[in-house]
Amino acid sequence: MTITQDDVKAALSEIVDPNTRKDFVSGKSLKNIRVEGNDISLDVLLGYPAKSVHSEIEKLVSDRLKAIPGAGKVSVQVSSKIIAHAVQRGVKLIPGIRNIIAVASGKGGVGKSTTAVNLALALAAEGANVGILDADIYGPSQPAMLGIHGQPESLEGKKMEPMRGHGIQAMSIGFLVDVEAPMVWRGPMVTQALEQLLSDTNWQDLDYLVIDLPPGTGDVQLTLAQKVPLTGAVIVTTPQDIALLDARKGLRMFEKVGVPILGIVENMSTHICSHCGHEEPIFGAGGGEKMCKDYDVEFLGSLPLDIHIREQADSGNPTVVADRDGRISSIYKTIARRVACKVSDLSQDHSAAFPRIVIQNT
């Protein structure tokens, strides 16, 4: 029996990528299919970073190809390529950044900044080039969470070089002012500072820039949603009703300005006792999933209220780098892959494909 490319595609249409939840044919990730005799080789090009599960995907595809009757040698190479995706109408992309993901919450105290930094580090651990912008002008926390000290340099005298910590690029007002100095600024000054931090930083070839937003739906959030080229937003909440009320407001704000909601992360879902390991939903249960059903958005995952997450973030070594192979790091990485998959499903940005048209009088 002679094996054809159609046989290969038919076989791989029967198995599903566990991250995109699509089969490998409809997901358009199969490249360079070659059949020589009955030997099969192909590339699987993922539209999202997934370094930690490349071997699993390779085995999944290889095992299915080996099951084709008469199959000989099978060779599968898995890699990732992240491209730029469309943003709000009338807003231009920022040089050096392919995709911008806002991490927001309607309410403070739900662990949004901890989630944002671990999401950024998880995307980097999966193989992406990542940056994080601390958009909380009044209460910047990312310098401490990333363990970064000092001030940014300006090599050209025009733009600031991003600071670096744990392999990601970072910028925050916390790098530019005294750590104990209160930011007694009115709204316009805050929004101007945010725009400058974003546009005056020399971001370098980022696949994703994660923006850690302050809580609420005020000037900063609205400015960012209207003027910054956002690929999508992630909403962080806790299970209790009060937090969910504010999270819904944040979600609706992004919907009104045309920013896709990538999904919802439920933080502090259960409390884990540091003595006996008992888990208990002290803030209630199922709130995040119910909100997802109400608004038809994806439930990205849930994280426990665990003392180690707090201790690691406070020490400047967030969980994804402090306990790389631990259970909670695995949860963050799973959430990061789902966020990246949701981004990869969005429309591509084609602005670079069209030349500028200049009309001159002749």
Secondary structure as UniProt FT lines:
FT   HELIX           5..12
FT   TURN            13..14
FT   TURN            18..20
FT   TURN            24..28
FT   STRAND          30..36
FT   TURN            37..38
FT   STRAND          39..46
FT   HELIX           51..53
FT   HELIX           54..66
FT   TURN            69..70
FT   STRAND          74..80
FT   TURN            89..90
FT   TURN            95..96
FT   STRAND          100..104
FT   TURN            108..109
FT   HELIX           112..125
FT   TURN            126..127
FT   STRAND          130..134
FT   HELIX           142..146
FT   STRAND          163..165
FT   TURN            166..167
FT   STRAND          168..172
FT   HELIX           173..175
FT   TURN            179..180
FT   HELIX           187..199
FT   STRAND          208..212
FT   HELIX           219..227
FT   STRAND          232..237
FT   HELIX           241..256
FT   TURN            257..258
FT   STRAND          261..266
FT   STRAND          271..272
FT   TURN            274..276
FT   STRAND          279..280
FT   TURN            282..283
FT   HELIX           287..295
FT   STRAND          299..302
FT   HELIX           307..314
FT   TURN            315..316
FT   HELIX           319..322
FT   TURN            324..325
FT   HELIX           327..345
FT   HELIX           351..353
//
